Every structure is written in structure tokens, then in C-alpha cells.
Amino acid sequence: MALYVHKYGGTSVGSIERIEGVAQKIKHFKEDGHDVVVAVSAMSGETNRLIGLAKEITDTPSAREMDVLVSTGEQVTIALLSMALEKIGVPAKSYTGSQIRMLTDSAFGKARIEHIDTDSIRSDLDEGKVVVVAGFQGVDAQGNITTLGRGGSDTTGVALAAALKADECQIYTDVDGVYTTDPRVVEKARRMEKITFEEMLEMASLGSKVLQIRSVEFAGKYQVPLRVLHSSKEGNGTLITIEDDNAVEKPVISGIAFNRDEAKLTVMGVPDIPGVASKILGPVGAANIEVDMIVQNVAADRTTDFTFTVHRNDFAKAQGVLNEVAQELGAREVAATDDIAKVSLVGVGMRSHAGVASKMFEILANENINIQIISTSEIKISVVIEEKYLELAVRALHTGFDLDDEK
Amino acid sequence: MALYVHKYGGTSVGSIERIEGVAQKIKHFKEDGHDVVVAVSAMSGETNRLIGLAKEITDTPSAREMDVLVSTGEQVTIALLSMALEKIGVPAKSYTGSQIRMLTDSAFGKARIEHIDTDSIRSDLDEGKVVVVAGFQGVDAQGNITTLGRGGSDTTGVALAAALKADECQIYTDVDGVYTTDPRVVEKARRMEKITFEEMLEMASLGSKVLQIRSVEFAGKYQVPLRVLHSSKEGNGTLITIEDDNAVEKPVISGIAFNRDEAKLTVMGVPDIPGVASKILGPVGAANIEVDMIVQNVAADRTTDFTFTVHRNDFAKAQGVLNEVAQELGAREVAATDDIAKVSLVGVGMRSHAGVASKMFEILANENINIQIISTSEIKISVVIEEKYLELAVRALHTGFDLDDEK
């Protein structure tokens, strides 16, 4: 007998029919003798409907009231799912974030979980009940309703699993697992049976939007085995867990992530003197623009080219900031384009295998794809290329690193 | 400076536009230097939408989960109204029933308020804030969400006014006050400036559906002055308050209530022996049928006719029960009809004025309206007549007792 925490997202509970399907799934676990605690999101569309109501009033609603408003979405789902469970003979009890004492700080809209009381959950489980908890929401020490931010229901699931020391936290979604890359781009993309927390973090932050990053960090920190599964299809999904040191052979590369969300800016011909990087990035940071990759080329003529990437949403703003800075620094010019894409190889196996980078560059060169920026971390190599080559690059790398599904 | 509790029903907060109108109304009170605590209902249609979702799952949802579900309706409104207030520069803070500690018993769906913590409300008011409370909902001692039953937001408003010793509880509705009778039936019906709690109770229970009966009882018990007002029109509405003993002249009749909700059943020719009434009504009560009026005619031939009225919804059920009982008692027959209406004169003035009943009967006789049943209480006289005469009877009585608006 195991204790599972299930998390069902908005699409999985998007209609009464689906809620009843979820209830059936949970019933199977109970019939197999397991205990189940469930975290649920709002029915799909509901959160946006509520936000829409607030927007009709003001673009700058109080963050506290916003949380009071949107937290009703999950509250509706917990009641409906509990009813659906009881209807098919599974005793259930619902809890709002406040009722379960999902204690958070007071950062409305992006609160962080500080503590979960598990006493009432334990006693409900002892009575044979399924415990249904509203995801995404908590309560601060003063009793104010808080929310964890978009996608926070994943975090609720993982936090419950950690607090209860559950055997597994199962995240039910509309995909049947984590793939080696986006199957829409590479037909032969393969579902991974297993991936490490670190790899998943790199995959998630690079655009595989299966799980909220924070929930993966959380799961890694508390070593909660996390499984991504399809909410209506059968299958094992993908298990996200700690690295298995005993594995005889690890694949060098686990997956390929990519995104089109970035834009590239280069300040050309800046004096190559100490402190110039901070003089450029200081004002960018002050304007609340987050910078992803940073590269500074070695200079020959006592000037240098300084390049970085930002999210496309910040592209225009960053250009404005940079034009000013360039003038102050006496730089030659600012070159900027959002016609780029980032492709990243991810894999813990990379640590012990030399030559991954050179193989990557070789594969891209064979396709005549020019690399604009390179950036590496312990388990990741990222390159920026011209956007039009993105699909070609991903497919070539997927094949080149033996990731293709040979079925 | 006074402390007002406002209550706005579902229609008054039925759209963002109306919520913004409510915010403006509250702002005027603040500008006049008053403190305001507001109880609000769910936006019109929302509670039914939520109940509809539950019905899609089961006809017998758990009462606890039903309360978790429907209480979200008011939670949405408190957030939106607080946002609307803050937008126009009025500091506001929302509270769910749980947050304000509207402590109730655990009778889900029809909970009774036991206690209200007023500390946080007081301190918010001291800070110049408008306090916005979710109507209709509370929390039991175990932290479960409860609801007070349909129309319970009125009760929330009155309970807050009582706990805070507010100067007045103002119930904003879609009517501009309590009328001497239904203006749709009698064109010359007059808005009453003032009515006593007792009269209002008789009016409400007899079909003037302006206020929930429980809220009037509650207001009477704690002597909270209650005012019914239109939420978008100007006007004084109707003040419901304790009897003013100093009033030089009280009207004999305050208003005329009526309803078409009842059906009449008569067991004819029952042996006129002690205990027969309970032998008839016992099984009716056992079948969970509520009885309104009861009349037993004096008998000449050692048998008697026993008549009572029930709600039309229970008519068929009551007939079934009665047919069995009649057989057992050896009664002659059961006569039953729902072709009736009840008309009631209400007025505290009735206590000290003889002849109200005879005047009533005379007016009806002049119109050739036959009276089937008569029943009286200290401040009410009710008659049952054939349904088709209802409008005629009400108009004639309204004129006869000088209630017509002479404008």
C-alpha cells in the first residue's frame, strides 16, 4: 500500500465529464489499496474568466483581492470532485488552502509555501477518505487568502507529497510524459521513462512546458519522486527522480529543448575596459529586464562586442535602454534582432562525456547552420541560431545524438 | 457619524456595472462621514450556475461539499466590490464568512449564526476602511464552510448590524420599499414609511418576498432597525422597527398580504370524538407535510368536517395520506382543491380596534365573495377564498381599509 499525491490540471477537470473521469481514476487507486491525496486546479477557462471580471473594473486590482477572487476557481473544483467521488462510493473530503492550513508568506499572487499541517489529512486518510485539496492557494499567518501564481497547483501537489512523505507525486496533464524534444517538431521524439530533477529543470526552463519549474525545484529539494502522466490515456508517463548512480550506462543526452522567446542585442565597439559589462547590464537590470545568455567577444582593437539575450516581450524596452547606454559609453552601434532561436542539449551524462559540444557543432555545421552564441552549463549546451533553422537543427541533433524513436 | 450595515442582493451586484454603482453608493455614505460594513450576495445567476454543476454530478450531493461550492459565489463578489471601491479611492477589505469568523452550527445548507468576531471589523473601520463581507456563509467550529440557506445574505447583514450595534441595517433590493400590498395587483398600493417587525413577519411569511423571514426575526430579536431600499433609485424605502408606542394614531391595517401557494383538504363526516384531529394530522406530519390553516366545523349529527391547508407542492402527497386516513376513520369522503387563495389583513393596530374582522367580511360580502376558511392571530386576519376572486378581494379590501395611495 502506497500513498500517492495526484495533481490534476485545469484541462483534466475542465468539464463535469472529465471530473467524473478523474474520480474513476482515483477510485482505481483506492481499489488497489492505496491512499490518495489530490490537488486540483480550477476548471480550464475559469481562472481567466475571473481575471476578466477584475479587468473590467481595473487594470491594477489589489493583489489581496485578486487572490480572494481567483482562489474561488479551485474551490469549485474540490467540491465537484468530492461529490463525484462520493457518488461512486469513494468517501472524500475537500479542503481549501486555508482549511488545510497551507501556510504561505503574504506575497499575494506569488506566495511561497512555508508549512503544511498534515494532521487532518492523516486522520482523513486513516478513515479511508480521499483528501481533495485546492491547488494554487494558501493562507498567510493573518488568515489572508494567498495564491502561488500561475501553475501553482503543481507546487501544491509536490508540497503535499513532501509534507506527507508520499511515495510518489503524480502530475496528470494533457501529455503522456516528457519527451526528448517537442514531438510537433521531431516526429521521432521519444517519451523518456525517467529523467533527473536537474535535467527536468533545464528542459522546463528552456521551453518544455509540462511542469512548473518551481514544483520541480521543490520536488528535487525534498526528493519527492515526481511522475508526469496523461490524465485520460494509460501509460507510465515519465518519472522525474534523483540521479541513479548505479545506472551502468547513461545516455549522454537526455533531451533537446528549444525556444523562440528570445531576442538578441549586441553593443558593438565598446571600449574594452574593466567594468564595461556592468555599465551595460546595470541599466538593463534597473529597467527590470531579465537577461538570459551573455557573451563578450575578445577584442583586437581595444574595443569589444558585448552580446546578450532577453525575452522578446522586453525587446523594445531593452533596445531603448541600450541606445542610451551605447551613447554614454561611446560604443560604435547597437545591433538587435529577434530573428533567433535557442536550442539546448540537456543531459546529466554530459558531465562525464567530453566531445558533446564539438559533436553538436559538427552536426549543425553539416547542415550549414551558423551558430551565433554558445553558452554552457554542467548539464546543458545552448546555442543561438537564426530562427528559420530551428526545426532543422533540432531534428538533426535528435538523430545525431541517437534520440530517435526506432519503433 | 453613524455606522451602517448595507446588504446588496444578487441583482444589485449582478454585473460589473452594477457593482461599480454599489461602490459609488457606498462612497457617498463615506463622504457623509459614516462608517459602512457591507454584506453581499453572489452575482445573480451565479448560485444557480454552481448548483447546476453539482446537479450534473448527482441529485444528492454531500451538504458539506455543496456549501464549499456555492460559497464561492459571494467570495467572487466581495473581491470585485472591494476592487471597485479601491478604484474610486475608498479603502476596502474583503472577508469570507470564514475569515470574519461568522461562527455557525454545522447544519450545512441551513446553518444558524452563533457568534461573530467584530475585532477585525472594528479595527478596519478605525482605519477608515469599508469592510466587505461575504453574505450567506459562515464557518463552523471545525473550520468547515457553512451556508445559511437561500436569502441568507439578509441574515448576514442583520447579524453584522446586531453584533456591531449598527445604527441601521439597510437592505438594498430591486424594490423601493415594502408596499401595503402587491402593486401588480393593486395599482394604488402605497409604500409604507414604517412597519413593525411583527407586521413585516406576517407580510413576509404571507408572500411579500422582500426580505427573508429569518432576517426579520433576527432584527426584531436584537432590535436592529432595518430599512428596505432600492439599490439604484433614490428614496427612503421602508423602515422596519419596533412599535412606536407614542404614535398618536396608528392605522388599523398596515398591509394586505396574499398567496396562491396553498391547497385545501377536507375530511368530511368524521366521527366527532376526542382525538380525531391528531388521528388526521398525525400521518400528515409524519409524511413531512407542513400544515398552515386548520379549521374544524361544529357538527350536528355527531360527525364533523375537518379542513386544513397545505402548500400546493404537497397537495398530491397530502391527498394520498388523507384517503388512507379517511378510510380508517370511517369518514364519509375527502374533498380537496387547490383552486383557492389566501388573503390576509396585517396590522398591529388591529389589537386595539374591534370590528376589523366584521368590516373585512362585509367588504367581501359586498363583492359576493364567499369565505371558505377564516383564521386569525393577534395582528392578522386571513381568509381563504376561491382563487378567481383574489384580485377583486385584495382591491376591495385595500380601498375599504383606506390604504389607497391618493396621489
Interface residues (C-beta under 8 A of the other chain):
Chain A: I16 I19 E20 L50 L53 A54 E56 I57 T58 P61 S62 R64 E65 M66 V68 L69 S71 T72 Q75 V76 I78 A79 L80 S82 M83 A84 E86 K87 K93 S94 T96 S98 Q99 G143 N144 I145
Chain B: I16 I19 E20 L50 L53 A54 E56 I57 T58 P61 S62 R64 E65 M66 V68 L69 S71 T72 Q75 V76 I78 A79 L80 S82 M83 A84 E86 K87 K93 S94 T96 S98 Q99 G143 N144 I145
